[in-house]
Amino acid sequence: MREPEEELKALEAQGLRRHLRRLASPQDATIELTDSGACLNFSSNDYLGLANSDALKSAFQRHIETYGAGSGASRLICGTMAPHLELEEKMASLKRSEAALTFSSGFATATGILPALCGKDDYLILDKLCHASLIDGARLSGVTMRIYPHNDLSKLRDHLLWATSKATDQSRIVIVTESVFSMDGDRAPLAEIVTLKEEFDALLLLDEAHAFGTIGPQGRGLAAELQLESRVDLQMGTFSKAVGLSGGYVCASRALIDLLINRARSFIYSTAPPPALAATISDALDLITGDEGTRRREALWKNIHLFSPDAESAIFPQVMGENDAALHASQVLLEEGFLVPAIRYPTVPRGTARLRFTLSASHRQEDVTALKNALARLLTDC
């Protein structure tokens, strides 16, 4: 039997061993690391700077007094409380869908949806750079799966032709993509994908995790920006990024949501998220879609365009190649006061280890300029 110590040594030798990084402060644009002191945080997905906002902290405290600290049971037992349903009604309205369902995390959302929708007689076609949760959900479903090269519409069409030739009258064909890809920060060609899914009578699951709150009218996402919400069958995402809290959601037709309530194992067999959290998320959605959300999005996009004028999102990769190079670059930046993670396999393909910069509305423009200058020095020295 192999020993865990041997596996850890192998990871260490490949530059792939991970360690937990302890923060001694709340999540914010500037954080305190237990082992490194204060630094500017360019690693968080807290795009609108809400995770430590006074408004959400006060709301959470208020809702705990009203609803208690926990839900006590799964949603189908006695864990469904008014804030859960009110949040789902609000999400459905925001995403212009008939209904919505919330989960304990974005990962639970993806791994719940796909096995509930798909089985061995169905066909699932995913972008190669889809998040691990979507890949895992596909594998759990037992579906026949095909991967198309990132944003390659020609190959997507080929896979759809193949699936259509194999499908029966009862088969589902499902396309899965992200609107903004988490490690590259680029966008899917969503309008073209929607056209293809309609041509082949497929369903489309769109993961808006990194677009919701930051892109489109009221921050409703890429589907809203392109006026495609009514043509996307399932819109999923998280409350753990721009919303600043935690949890996941999916918006779809009433029938699809009811099917998920009855089949999604990560929903059925999980204790419901705290009702106070659901109520606080509702407050966060009001903030994001109102004047304060507009102000924060404008600040975010000013920072984004300062860092990279042609950027499509708040995510910026700087590919370094080998793991050691990415780890070294991350350490150099940390010593200059910038927390920027080194992203390595299996999160990204081998040979594409990178720095992943993420910006927030909470960053000052001078912080962004300082980071940009530090990166330029780093790349010059490499």
C-alpha positions in Angstrom: 0.0 0.0 0.0 1.4 3.4 -0.9 1.9 5.8 2.0 0.6 9.4 1.9 4.0 10.7 2.8 5.3 9.3 -0.5 2.6 11.0 -2.5 3.3 14.3 -0.8 7.0 14.0 -1.6 6.1 13.3 -5.2 3.9 16.4 -5.3 6.7 18.4 -3.7 9.2 17.3 -6.3 6.8 18.4 -9.1 6.1 21.8 -7.6 2.5 20.7 -7.1 2.2 20.5 -3.3 -0.3 23.0 -1.9 -0.4 24.6 1.6 -3.1 26.5 3.3 -2.4 30.2 3.7 -3.7 31.7 7.0 -5.2 35.2 7.0 -5.2 37.2 10.2 -7.7 39.7 8.9 -11.1 39.9 7.1 -11.2 39.5 3.3 -10.4 42.8 1.7 -8.2 44.7 -0.8 -5.5 44.8 1.9 -5.1 41.7 4.1 -2.9 40.5 6.9 -1.1 37.2 6.4 -0.1 35.4 9.5 3.4 34.5 8.1 4.0 37.5 5.8 2.3 40.5 7.3 0.2 43.1 5.4 -0.1 42.9 1.6 -2.4 44.0 -1.2 -4.7 41.2 -2.1 -4.9 40.5 -5.8 -6.0 36.9 -5.4 -9.6 37.1 -4.3 -12.9 36.8 -6.3 -14.5 39.4 -4.1 -14.9 41.6 -7.2 -17.2 44.3 -5.8 -15.5 44.4 -2.4 -18.6 43.2 -0.5 -17.1 40.4 1.6 -16.2 42.8 4.5 -18.6 45.6 3.7 -20.4 47.3 6.6 -23.7 46.9 4.9 -23.5 43.1 4.6 -22.0 42.6 8.1 -24.9 44.6 9.6 -27.5 42.7 7.5 -26.1 39.3 8.5 -26.2 40.2 12.2 -29.7 41.5 11.9 -30.9 38.4 10.1 -29.3 36.0 12.6 -31.3 37.7 15.3 -34.5 37.1 13.3 -33.9 33.6 11.8 -31.3 32.0 14.1 -27.9 30.7 13.2 -28.8 27.4 11.3 -31.5 25.8 9.3 -31.5 22.4 11.1 -32.4 20.1 8.2 -32.3 19.6 4.5 -34.7 21.7 2.3 -37.0 18.7 1.7 -37.4 17.9 5.4 -38.0 21.0 7.4 -35.1 23.2 6.3 -36.9 25.4 3.8 -37.6 28.8 5.4 -39.0 32.0 4.0 -35.6 33.6 3.2 -34.7 30.6 1.0 -37.8 31.0 -1.1 -37.6 34.8 -1.2 -34.0 34.6 -2.5 -35.0 32.1 -5.2 -37.9 34.3 -6.3 -35.5 37.3 -6.5 -32.9 35.4 -8.5 -35.5 34.2 -11.0 -36.7 37.7 -11.4 -33.2 39.1 -11.9 -32.2 36.4 -14.4 -35.5 36.7 -16.3 -36.4 33.0 -15.7 -39.4 31.2 -14.4 -37.8 29.8 -11.3 -34.6 29.4 -9.4 -33.0 27.0 -6.9 -30.2 27.7 -4.5 -27.4 25.3 -3.2 -24.8 25.4 -0.5 -22.0 26.2 -2.9 -21.2 26.6 -6.6 -19.5 23.2 -6.6 -22.7 21.6 -5.2 -24.7 23.4 -7.8 -22.7 21.9 -10.7 -22.4 18.4 -9.3 -26.2 18.5 -8.5 -27.5 19.8 -11.8 -25.7 17.5 -14.3 -26.4 14.1 -12.8 -30.1 15.2 -12.3 -30.4 16.2 -16.0 -28.3 13.6 -17.7 -27.8 9.8 -17.8 -26.3 7.1 -19.9 -28.6 7.7 -22.9 -27.8 11.5 -23.0 -25.0 13.5 -24.5 -23.0 16.3 -22.8 -20.6 18.6 -24.7 -18.3 20.8 -22.6 -15.8 23.5 -23.3 -12.3 22.1 -22.4 -11.7 24.9 -19.9 -14.9 24.4 -17.9 -14.5 24.4 -14.1 -13.7 21.2 -12.3 -17.1 21.1 -10.7 -18.8 20.9 -14.1 -16.4 18.1 -15.2 -17.1 16.2 -12.0 -20.8 16.7 -12.4 -20.6 15.3 -15.9 -18.6 12.3 -14.7 -21.1 11.6 -11.9 -24.0 11.6 -14.4 -22.7 8.6 -16.4 -23.5 10.6 -19.6 -21.7 10.2 -22.9 -19.4 13.2 -22.8 -17.4 15.0 -25.5 -15.0 17.9 -24.9 -14.4 20.6 -27.5 -11.3 22.8 -27.6 -11.8 26.1 -25.8 -14.3 28.4 -27.6 -13.9 26.3 -30.8 -17.3 26.7 -32.5 -16.4 24.5 -35.4 -15.5 21.6 -33.1 -18.7 22.3 -31.1 -20.7 22.0 -34.2 -19.0 18.7 -35.1 -19.8 17.3 -31.7 -23.4 18.4 -32.0 -23.7 16.6 -35.4 -22.2 13.5 -33.8 -24.6 13.6 -30.8 -27.6 14.2 -33.0 -26.7 11.2 -35.1 -26.6 9.0 -31.9 -29.5 10.5 -29.9 -32.9 8.9 -29.7 -36.2 10.8 -29.3 -35.8 10.6 -25.5 -32.1 11.7 -25.4 -31.0 15.1 -24.0 -28.1 16.9 -25.7 -26.6 19.5 -23.3 -23.9 22.1 -24.0 -21.9 23.4 -21.0 -19.8 26.5 -21.0 -18.8 29.4 -18.8 -19.5 33.0 -19.6 -16.2 34.2 -18.2 -13.5 31.5 -17.8 -12.0 31.4 -14.3 -8.3 30.9 -15.2 -8.1 32.8 -18.5 -10.6 35.6 -17.9 -11.9 35.5 -21.4 -15.5 35.2 -22.5 -17.4 32.5 -24.3 -18.8 33.4 -27.8 -22.2 33.1 -26.2 -24.4 34.4 -29.1 -22.9 31.9 -31.5 -23.3 29.0 -28.9 -26.9 29.9 -28.4 -27.5 29.8 -32.2 -25.9 26.4 -32.4 -27.9 25.0 -29.4 -31.1 26.1 -31.1 -30.1 24.7 -34.4 -29.5 21.3 -32.9 -32.3 21.4 -30.3 -29.9 21.1 -27.4 -30.0 22.5 -23.9 -27.4 25.1 -22.8 -26.1 25.3 -19.2 -24.2 28.6 -18.8 -22.0 29.1 -15.7 -22.1 32.8 -14.9 -19.9 32.5 -11.8 -17.4 35.1 -12.8 -19.8 37.4 -14.7 -22.7 37.8 -12.3 -22.4 41.1 -10.4 -19.7 42.5 -12.7 -21.0 42.3 -16.3 -24.3 43.4 -17.9 -27.2 45.6 -16.8 -27.4 45.6 -13.0 -24.6 43.1 -13.1 -26.9 40.3 -14.3 -24.2 38.6 -16.3 -23.1 38.0 -19.9 -26.4 36.5 -21.0 -28.1 39.8 -19.9 -25.5 42.0 -21.6 -26.2 40.2 -24.9 -29.9 40.0 -24.3 -29.9 36.2 -24.4 -31.4 35.4 -21.0 -34.6 34.0 -22.5 -32.6 31.7 -24.8 -30.3 30.1 -22.2 -32.0 27.1 -20.6 -30.0 27.0 -17.4 -28.1 29.9 -15.9 -26.0 28.9 -12.9 -23.5 30.8 -10.7 -22.4 31.5 -7.2 -22.9 34.0 -4.4 -19.3 33.6 -3.3 -17.6 35.9 -5.8 -19.1 39.4 -6.6 -21.9 38.9 -4.1 -19.3 38.5 -1.3 -21.0 35.6 0.5 -21.4 31.9 -0.3 -23.7 29.5 -2.0 -24.8 28.7 -5.6 -27.9 29.1 -7.8 -29.4 27.9 -11.0 -32.2 29.7 -12.9 -34.4 27.8 -15.4 -37.9 26.9 -16.3 -40.3 25.9 -13.5 -40.3 22.3 -14.8 -36.5 22.0 -14.8 -36.2 23.5 -11.4 -38.8 21.1 -10.0 -36.9 18.2 -11.6 -33.7 19.4 -9.8 -35.6 19.6 -6.5 -36.5 15.9 -7.0 -33.2 14.6 -8.4 -30.2 16.8 -7.5 -28.5 14.8 -4.7 -26.3 17.7 -3.5 -29.6 19.6 -2.9 -31.7 16.8 -1.5 -29.0 15.4 0.9 -27.5 18.6 2.2 -28.6 20.7 5.2 -30.1 23.9 3.9 -27.8 27.0 4.1 -28.5 29.2 7.1 -31.6 31.3 6.5 -29.8 34.3 7.8 -27.3 33.8 4.9 -30.1 33.5 2.4 -31.6 36.8 3.7 -28.3 38.5 3.6 -27.7 37.4 0.0 -31.1 38.9 -0.9 -29.9 42.2 0.6 -26.6 41.9 -1.3 -28.6 41.5 -4.6 -30.5 44.6 -3.9 -27.2 46.4 -3.3 -25.6 45.0 -6.5 -28.6 45.9 -8.7 -29.0 49.4 -7.3 -27.0 52.6 -7.3 -24.3 51.3 -5.0 -23.8 48.3 -7.2 -23.4 50.6 -10.2 -20.9 52.7 -8.4 -18.8 49.6 -7.4 -18.9 48.2 -10.9 -17.7 51.5 -12.4 -14.8 51.5 -9.9 -14.0 47.8 -10.7 -14.0 48.5 -14.5 -11.8 51.6 -14.0 -9.3 49.4 -12.3 -9.6 46.7 -14.9 -8.9 49.0 -17.8 -6.1 50.7 -15.9 -4.4 47.3 -15.6 -5.3 46.1 -19.1 -7.3 48.4 -21.5 -8.6 45.4 -23.6 -9.6 43.2 -20.7 -12.9 41.2 -20.8 -13.2 40.6 -17.1 -11.5 41.1 -13.7 -9.3 38.1 -14.2 -5.8 38.3 -15.7 -3.5 35.4 -16.3 0.2 35.7 -16.8 1.5 32.4 -18.0 4.9 31.5 -16.7 5.1 27.9 -18.0 6.7 25.6 -15.5 5.5 25.3 -11.9 8.8 26.5 -10.4 8.7 29.7 -12.4 5.1 30.5 -11.3 5.9 29.8 -7.7 9.0 31.9 -7.8 7.2 34.8 -9.5 4.4 34.6 -6.9 7.0 34.7 -4.0 8.8 37.7 -5.6 5.5 39.6 -5.8 4.6 38.7 -2.2 8.0 40.1 -1.0 7.0 43.3 -2.7 3.7 43.3 -0.9 1.3 41.7 -3.5 -0.6 38.5 -2.9 -0.9 36.8 -6.3 -1.4 33.0 -6.5 0.6 30.6 -8.6 -1.9 28.4 -10.4 -0.7 25.0 -11.4 -1.8 21.6 -12.8 -4.4 20.2 -12.4 -6.2 23.6 -12.2 -4.6 24.5 -15.6 -2.9 22.2 -18.2 0.7 21.1 -17.6 3.2 23.6 -18.9 0.8 26.6 -18.4 1.4 27.4 -14.8 0.6 31.0 -14.2 0.0 34.0 -12.0 -3.7 34.8 -11.7 -4.4 38.4 -10.9 -7.9 39.4 -9.9 -9.1 43.0 -9.3 -11.7 44.4 -7.0 -13.7 47.6 -6.7 -12.0 48.1 -3.4 -8.5 48.5 -4.9 -7.2 52.0 -5.1 -6.0 53.0 -8.5 -2.5 53.6 -7.1 -2.6 50.0 -5.9 -3.3 48.8 -9.4 -0.6 51.0 -10.9 1.9 49.7 -8.3 1.0 46.1 -9.2 1.3 46.8 -12.9 4.8 48.2 -12.4 5.9 45.3 -10.2 4.7 42.9 -12.8 6.7 44.7 -15.5 9.8 44.5 -13.4 9.3 40.9 -12.7 8.9 40.0 -16.4 11.9 42.0 -17.3 14.0 40.1 -14.8 12.7 36.7 -15.9 
